[in-house]
Amino acid sequence: MREEIMESSEEDFVRSLSHCVNWQARGGKSGAMFYATEDDRFILKQMPRLEVQSFLDFAPHYFTYITGAVQQKRPTALAKILGVYRIGYKNSQNNTEKKLDLLVMENLFYGRKMAQVFDLKGSLRNRNVKTDSGKESCEVVLLDENLLKLIHDNPLYIRSHCKAILRAAIHSDAYFLSSHLIIDYSLLVGRDDATDQLVVGIIDYIRTFTWDKRLEMVVKSTGILGGQGKMPTVVSPELYRARFCEAMDKYFLMVPDHWAGLGTNC
């Protein structure tokens, strides 16, 4: 798959991975350790064992989907996972051994200077970050409610062909993910300060709708333990997909052109 989607060679990939540093993921709540290659091309994320097993089950479908999209020139917004590795090392002083599972993914913002970064899920529950006035910069990863407040006065306009491609990619990717019971993914959006372009990619698409999440949804939606009538924080893959796609359609508005409004009553 790397041969299909990467412009650089396998040797360059290995060379990048050989020099990594600790990396602070802004906005991350999982508690996982992150690393970045010194050339800033790749991000490495520590994976819990259950997540590794989920990826092993999902990986063959993922490889087929991504390779097919590249070969057939179908739009996809999935941030590329480029490898999953288990590293074992031994402490010579106390003779203890330790293993670390790492996922390697592309750095969507490589070579860019981001003015603002958003992590969008299409939900408004607990999706707001409090920021100091005038400090909503890339130092803080903003969420859905922050974006809605921003676009009330400054909408995110994109051109019609960009809107069509983005919509096609998001809908195709979300359908693929939901068909494999994947939930809780996000659209990472960054605004490049230098070019005023938007850089987007779907991230965190490993979490599956397991039996415990299914039980949590049933309990919250039926009100067995109280709180009946509230939308559950965990929803089914199909419902998550529908909500995600609908929200992303609303977040990014199409630039009006000279054809806009024709055929409507004045």
Sequence and secondary structure as in RCSB ss.txt:
>XXXX:A:sequence
MREEIMESSEEDFVRSLSHCVNWQARGGKSGAMFYATEDDRFILKQMPRLEVQSFLDFAPHYFTYITGAVQQKRP
TALAKILGVYRIGYKNSQNNTEKKLDLLVMENLFYGRKMAQVFDLKGSLRNRNVKTDSGKESCEVVLLDENLLKL
IHDNPLYIRSHCKAILRAAIHSDAYFLSSHLIIDYSLLVGRDDATDQLVVGIIDYIRTFTWDKRLEMVVKSTGIL
GGQGKMPTVVSPELYRARFCEAMDKYFLMVPDHWAGLGTNC
>XXXX:A:secstr
 HHHH SS HHHHHHHHTSEEE   TT  S   EEEETTSSEEEEE  HHHHHHHHHHHHHHHHHHHHHHHTT  
  B  EEEEEEEEEEETTTTEEEEEEEEEEE TTTT  EEEEEEE S  TT      TT  STTSEE HHHHHHH
HHHS EEE HHHHHHHHHHHHHHHHHHHHTTB   EEEEEEETTT  EEEEEE    B  HHHHHHHHHHHHTTT
S TTS  SS  HHHHHHHHHHHHHHHEEE   TTTTTTS  
